[in-house]
């Protein structure tokens, strides 16, 4: 499910997540989140497991996708450099 919301940063730098989303994702006070910063935005993800388990799960998915696409470990630095050059 994709849900697009327009949020506004408060004077204190906070974002308010709409109540319907909080309920649907079962986000309550103290829920742990991962924040991934990219050049043009942010990705916020609920942590179901410990941060290390979550990280290992995400990287395992990335490795599986790379294998599916036929990428080798030696291809990764080249791809990273290519993307960095595009962003300059």
N, C-alpha and C positions, 0 to 999 in steps of 0.2 A: 504494500500500500504506500502510495506517495501522497504526502500532504504538504502543501506549500503554505507557509505562514509568513506574514510580514511582522517582524519584531522591531522594537525600538530600544536602543541602548539608553538606560536611565542616566541621570546626572552622576550617579555613583558608579557607572560602568556596568550595570547589571542588565540582564535580559530576563523578561518574564515569559515563561513557557505557558501557553494557554491551558486552562484547567482540563479541557477535554483530552488533550495530549497527555497531561500528567496522569490522569485516570487510566487511559488506554495502555500506557507504558508502565503503569504501577510505579511512578516516580514519587517518592515521599522524601521528607526531610532526612538527610543523611545518605541518600542513594549515591553511590559512587559513579562517576562519569569519567570518560576519557575525552580529552579535547585535542583534536589534531588540527594544527595550524598549517595552512597552505598559503601561498603567495596571495591568492585572491579570495580566501574565505576560511571558514571554520567548519569542522565536522565534529558533532557531539554524539557520543555513543554510550549507552548504559553499560556498566560493567556487571555482568551476571556472575562471573567468577572472580578470583583474585586478579589483580592487574597482570601478573605474570602469566597466568593461565589464559587470560583474554589475549594478551600479546602473542603467545605461542599459537593460539587458535587462528588469529588473524594472519600471522606469518605462514602458517601451514596452508591456509587457503591461497595465499599468494604464490607459494611454491607449487602447489597443485595446478594453479592457473598457468604459471610459467611453463611447467612440463607439458601441459595440454597444448600450449602455443608453440612448443618446440624450442623454448629458450634454454640456453646453457648458462651455468654460473658466470662464465667468461663474457657473456653478452650483457650482463647487468650494468657494469661500469660504463660501457659504450652507450647504452640507452639513457642512463642518468645524465651523462654529459650532453647527449643530443637534446634532451628536454631542457637542461639548464641553458644551453645556447639559444633555444627558442625563446626563453623568457627574458633574455637580455635586450 
